[in-house]
Amino acid sequence: MADPAAQQEPPPAPNDEKPAVLIIGGLGYVGRFLALYIHRNSLASEVRLVDKVLPQLAWLAPEFSEACSQDKFMQADASREQSLSKIFTRANGQEFTYVFNCGGETRYSQDESVYKVRSLDMALILGRECARRKISAFIEFGTGMVYKSPSSSTISQGGCVESSALKPWLKMAKYKLQSEEGLAKLEKEMGLRYAVLRLAHVYGEYDVGFLARGLCLARVYQSKGDEMKWLWGKELRVNTVHVEDVCSAAWKAAEWCARVGAEDSEVKSGGRVFNIVDKGDTSQQLLATLISSTFHIPTGFQNTLVSAFARFNLDHVVDDVNEDILQPWADLLKAKAISRPGPINPFMEKELIKDCDLCLNAGRAGRVLGWEPGKETERLNEGWVEKVVKSYERMGWWP
């Protein structure tokens, strides 16, 4: 039998030897989970969370109380250059080691100027400041929606790789890609050490994004006793990644940035961009199956004729869907006496209903960063759908 002492983990590094971490958008969905990941794993000597939103207004669940405590929080707008000195200055006069940009505009269907100011401009302002201060790692969170919708052969081979053809299909993605291009220039001009994570649809407990809309829609269809039907085909890829895996990938990327320079062979051959996605190859068919089994409702797909009509009349289709679902959702909230609705709802955005495959290959992240999704989160399943719904129930958001 092996000596138990020999199997023990090495003692953690002294606190002052751990990196000091700055999280921009620290109370956003990814930001708060990143703070929790760092807190639970005792990874940092100091954490500062910067956000425009106060903690009291951020819908924080109880488990975030320590990781996102008031003493770690600074209210500031990182898109304003005059805020940078306040944001980056530490009490001990030293620089932060890692900076994570979890900020930017995450709402869909906004005016292009909103994405320019809140996503593109902010990423470049922060990147420039990190380069000037010679910070070891700047991590930018991008999106996998920058790729041209892949062919069937690309999908069968595992999805888009980082060198695949680019054709952003959301306004948000257009400016995320411009952010990547701007950061690459800062690397050449100022020596910025950075990495970009192109994410699949992020989900997890307290989700407020893509999956949340689907679950809220399912709750409405459940209450009406109707079949829930999807546009396009069942094979359409809507790849996913659990938020905890996004956090572990971000930390791996920061460690990688801190140890490699511009002349590293992987940087020269493959750049500083990594796809982050789970192993489940999530499709509309899988989502339909999970929703059917969780909510006990029939699910299906519109026929080719209806999908063809929708492709050319998407505004009308989306308006009709919202007209049918928003009042029943309001009635469900009223029946449950939910007077302060949470940050989830079934409102459909035209930009979200795209006949484009989100299908990513994370092989490079595994090979270069040593990142893999966790065993329990490597694919979206019914258990995770139920956990997300239960998290809404705990917060008093779910009717």
N, C-alpha and C positions, 0 to 999 in steps of 0.2 A: 504494500500500500504506500502511496506517495506521502511524503511528509507534508502535513497540512500547512506548516509554516512556510514551506517552499512555494505553496500555491497562493499565498496571500499577495494582494496587490501592493506595489511599492507605496510608501507613504506619500501623500500629496506634497507638492512643492510648497515651500514657505510662501505665505501670501504675497509678499513683496516681489517675488520672482514671477508671479503670474501676470499675464497681460492686463492692461487697463483698457476697458472697452467703452466705446461711445456708440450708442444705437440711435440713429435718426429715425423718427417715426416709431419711437419705442413703445407707444401705446396702441399702435395699429395691430392688425391680426398677427402678422408674422413677427413684428417687433416684440409684442408681449410674450409670445411663445419662445422667442430667442432669449429674452431676459430670464424666463423661467428655466430654460435649458441650461443656461450659464449658472444660474443660482443653484439648481439641484445638483449639478456636477462640480460645483466649487471651482469654476474654471478661471475666474478673474479676480484681480486684486481690487479693482474698482469698476463699477458700472454706472454710466450716466445715460439716462433715457431722456431724449429731447422730443417734444411733441407740441403741437399747437393746442391740442385738446387737454384739458385738465383731467387727472385720474378719476375725479368724481363723476365726470361726464362720459367716460370711456367704456361703460358697460363691462367693467372688469369682474371676473368671477373671483370668489374667495381665495382660490389657490394661487392667485397672482399677487396677493396682498404684500408678501415679503419681497418677491422679485421686482415688483413695480412700486415699491414703497415711496412715500413722499420725499425721503432724503436722497433718493436716487434720481428724482425727477427734476427736469428744468423745462419750463414753458418758454418756447422760442420758435421762431419761424426760420428754418434752415435755408429757405429759398432767398432770404435777404442777406446780402453780404455784410451788412452792418451788425448782424447777429453773430458772425463767426467767432469773433474774439471771445465773446461770452460763452459760446458753445464749446469751444476747444480749450479754454484755459482751465487748468487743473490747479488745485490748492497748493500742490507741491512743486509747481512750476515745470513739471515734466510733461511730455506729450503722451497722448493716448497711443496704445500699441495697435489696436484694431478699431476700424470705423466701419459700421454696417449701415448702409442706406436702405432702410425699410420704408422710407417716406415716398412721397410722390402721389399723384392722383390715381386712385384705384376705382373710381366710379366710371361706368361706361357712358357712352353717348354724350360726352361733354364737348364743348367747343374746342377746336384745335389749340386756341391760345391758352386754354387752361392746362392742357398737357405740356405745352411748351414751357410755361412758367413753372408749374409745380412738379414736373418730372424731368424734362430735359435740362432746363436752366439750373435746377437745384442739383442734379447729379454732377454737372460740370463745375458749379461753384464749390461743391464739396470735394470733388476730385482734385481741383486746383489747389484747394487749401491743404488737403492731405499730402499732395506732392510737395508743396512749399515747406510743410512741417516735417517732411521725410517720414511719414507714418508708415509702419511696416506693412499694413494691409488695408485696402479699401474694398469692401464687398458691395457690389451693386446687384439688386434683385431685378432681373429682367423677365421676359415672358417667352414661352415657346411659340406664341402666335406670330412671331416674326418670320417663320418659314413659309415658303410657298406650299400650298396644300399638296401633300406627297402623293405619288402614284401608287397603284396597288402593289407594284413590285417593291417599292421602298418600304411600304407598310409590312409586307411579308418578310422583309429582311431586317425588321426591328425598328423601323421608323427613321425620322430625320436625325442625321448626325450634325455636328456643329458646322461642318463645311457645306451642308446642303444649301440649295438655292433659297434665297431670301425674298419674301414678298409679304410684308406685314398686312394682315387682314382686319386689324382694328386700328382706330386712330391712336389709342393708347400704345399699341405695339409699334406704330410708326415712330413715335417719339422715344420709346424705349430703345429702338434700334439706333436712332440718332444719338442717344446717350452713349451707347456702346462705341460708336464711331468717334465721338468726342473724347471719351476716355482713352481710346487707343492713341489719339493724337497727343494727349497729355503724357502718356507713357513715353512717347518719342521725344517730346519737347522738354518735359520736366522730370522724367524718371518715375512717374507714378507707378506704384506697386498695387495692382488691383486684380480683381476677378469678377466676372459677370456670371450669374446663375440664371439660365433660361428655364423658367419653371413651367411645369404642367399645371392643371387646375389644382390649387392647394385646398385641402379640406382637413377637417379635424373637429374636435369638440368646439362648440360655440361658433362654428363656421358661419360666415356672413356673405359668402361668395357664390360661386357657380352651383355647388351642391345644395346650398341653403334654398335657392330659388326652386330647385326641383322638388325638394322636400315640402316646401310650403305649397307648391302647386298640387302635389300629391294629397296633402291634407284637405285642400279644397275639393278635389275630385272625390276623395273618400267621403266627405260630408254630403256631396251631391249624389253619390252612388253612380257616378259616370265613369266610363272608360277613359283613361289618360293616354292620349296618342301623341307620338313624336312626329315632327317633320323629318324629311330626308330618310335615309335608310338605317337599318339596324346596325350595319357595319361601320357607320361613321365613328371615328375615333375621337374620344373626349378624354384623353389621358389625364391621370391624376397623380398626386403625391401628397402624403400626409405631412402636416405642418411640422411635426417633430423631426421628420426626415429632412425637411428643408433646413431646419436649425442645425442638425448635425452636419449637413453638407456645407452650410455657411461657415461653420467652425473649421472644418477640414480645409476649405478654400482659403481661409485666413491664415492658417498654419502654413499652407503651401506658398502663399504670397510672401510670407515673412522669410522663407528660406530660399526662394529662387529669384534670380535676376533676369533681366531682359535677354541675356545671352544663353539662358537655359535652353536645352534642346527642345523640350516640350513647349516652351513659350514660343520659340522660333518656328516650330513646325505646326503647332496647333493653336497658338494664341492663348487668350486668357478667358475663354468662354466655355461654359459647361452646361449641358442639359441635365436637369434634375427631374426625375420621373420614377414612379414605382414600377414594379415588375408585372403589374396586372393587365397592361394594355387595355385600359378601360374603354369600352365602346357604349354607344347608345343601347345596344342590346343588353349589356350587363346592367346598366342603370335601370332599364325597364324591368328586368328580372328582379333586381333588388327592391325596387319600389313596390312591385306587385306583391312580393312575399312579405314585405314589412308592413304595408298598409292594407293588404288583402283587397286589392282592387285590380280589375282587368287593365292591362296595358297593351299597347300596340303601336303601329306605325301607319301614317297616312299613306294612301296609295300614290302612285307616280303622278297621276293627274293633279291631285291636290297639292303635292309638293312642287310641281311645275308651276301651278298658279301662284303659290306662295313666293316662289323665287322672284317673280316679277311684280308682286303686289305685297311685299313684306310689311310695309307700313300699315296697310289695312288689316292684314292678318294679325299683327301684333296688337293693334288697337282693339280688334274684336276679342282677342284672348283676354286682354286686360279688363275690358268691359265686363266679360263673363266671370272673372275670378276675384276682382278687387272687392266688390260688395259682399260676396259670400265670405271672404277672408275677414272683412270688418265685422260681419255678423258672428263669426266664430269667436273673434276676440271679445266681442260684447257678451256673448253667452258665457264665456269663461271669466268675465269681469276683469279683463286685462285692460286697465285704463291707461297704462303707459307702455305701449307696444315697444318691443325690443328692436334691434337693428336688422331684423329679418322680415321679408315679405315676399309674395309671389309675383311682384311686378316684373313683367318681361321687357327686356331691352332688345331693340332691333339688332344691335351689334352682337348680342349673344347668340342669336339664331342664325348662324352662318353655316352654309353647306361646305365647311372646310374641316379637314381632319387635323386634330391636334394629336400628333403621333411622334413621340420623341424616343431617342435612343441615348441612354445614360452610360454607355460603355466607356467613354473617355473619362467621366467622373470617377468610375471605378478604377480604371487603369492608372490615372494620374494622381487623383486625390486619395485613393483608397476608400472611397465612399460607397456604401451600399445601404438601401433602405432596411429598416429593422425587420426582424422576422414577423412581428405582429402587425406590421404596417406595410408589408411589401405588395399588398393588393387591397383594393376596396372590396369589402364584403358586407353581408347583411349585419354582422356584428357591429361594424363601424357605423353603418347607417343608424342602427338602434342607439349606439352611444351618442351620436350627434343629436338625435331627437331628445334623448334623456338629458343632455346638457342644456337644451332649450327649456325643458321642463323645470330643471333646477333653477334657472334664471327667471322663471315666470314669463317666458316669451311665447310659450307654445299653447295654442288653443285646443 
